[in-house]
């Protein structure tokens, strides 16, 4: 047999390999590789987003609390009058006895 001539058994083996690539196993392999690639890409995107958009919790707390503390410190204590106390107590008793109102 010359080197240029192909052995028929070799050709059958090549044909079987081509068929195997398009079989269910080949499809499943491609699907799994694709799913792993998508998952890895999503993980990298999440990590990148977390790093870029990370907010300092201490600074956020200070930005939130300090203006409120400043506003509270500027307020002055004012006592209720006797009439205000009576109306407030009456409203509380009324709401306690009839909570639907």
C-alpha positions in Angstrom: 0.0 0.0 0.0 1.4 3.4 -1.0 1.6 6.3 1.4 -0.8 8.3 -0.8 -3.6 5.7 -0.5 -5.7 5.9 2.6 -6.6 2.8 4.6 -10.4 2.4 4.6 -10.3 1.7 8.3 -8.6 5.0 8.9 -11.2 6.8 6.9 -14.0 5.1 9.0 -12.2 6.2 12.1 -12.1 9.8 10.9 -15.8 9.7 10.0 -16.7 8.3 13.4 -14.7 11.2 15.1 -16.7 13.8 13.0 -19.9 12.2 14.0 -18.9 12.1 17.6 -18.3 15.8 17.6 -21.8 16.5 16.5 -23.4 13.9 18.9 -25.1 14.6 22.2 -21.8 14.2 24.1 -20.3 17.0 21.9 -23.3 19.2 22.5 -23.2 18.7 26.2 -19.5 19.4 26.3 -20.1 22.7 24.4 -23.0 23.6 26.7 -21.0 23.0 29.8 -18.0 24.9 28.6 -20.3 27.8 27.6 -22.0 27.8 31.0 -18.6 27.8 32.8 -17.5 30.7 30.6 -20.7 32.7 31.3 -20.4 32.0 35.1 -16.7 33.0 35.1 -17.4 36.2 33.2 -20.3 37.1 35.6 -18.0 36.5 38.6 -15.3 38.7 37.2 -17.8 41.4 36.4 -19.2 41.3 40.0 -15.7 41.5 41.5 -14.8 44.4 39.3 -18.0 46.2 40.1 -17.5 45.6 43.9 -14.0 47.0 43.7 -14.9 50.1 41.6 -18.1 51.0 43.4 -17.0 50.2 47.0 -18.1 52.8 49.4 -16.4 53.6 52.7 -18.9 52.8 55.4 -17.2 55.1 58.0 -17.4 58.0 55.5 -21.0 57.3 54.7 -21.9 57.2 58.4 -20.2 60.5 59.0 -21.9 62.1 56.0 -25.2 60.9 57.4 -24.9 61.5 61.1 -22.9 64.8 61.4 -25.5 67.0 59.6 -28.2 65.5 61.8 -26.2 66.0 65.0 -25.6 69.6 64.0 -29.3 70.3 63.4 -30.2 68.7 66.7 -27.6 70.7 68.6 -29.1 74.0 67.2 -32.6 73.2 68.5 -33.6 74.5 71.8 -35.7 72.8 74.5 -39.2 74.2 74.8 -41.5 73.2 77.6 -45.1 72.2 76.9 -47.9 74.3 78.4 -50.5 72.8 80.6 -53.1 73.0 77.8 -50.8 71.2 75.3 -50.2 68.4 77.9 -54.0 68.0 78.5 -54.8 67.9 74.8 -52.0 65.4 74.1 -53.1 63.1 77.0 -56.8 63.3 75.8 -55.8 62.4 72.3 -53.7 59.4 73.6 -56.5 58.2 75.7 -59.0 58.5 72.9 -56.8 56.6 70.5 -56.1 53.9 73.1 -59.8 53.3 73.7 -60.7 53.5 70.0 -57.6 52.7 67.9 -59.5 52.7 64.5 -60.1 56.5 64.7 
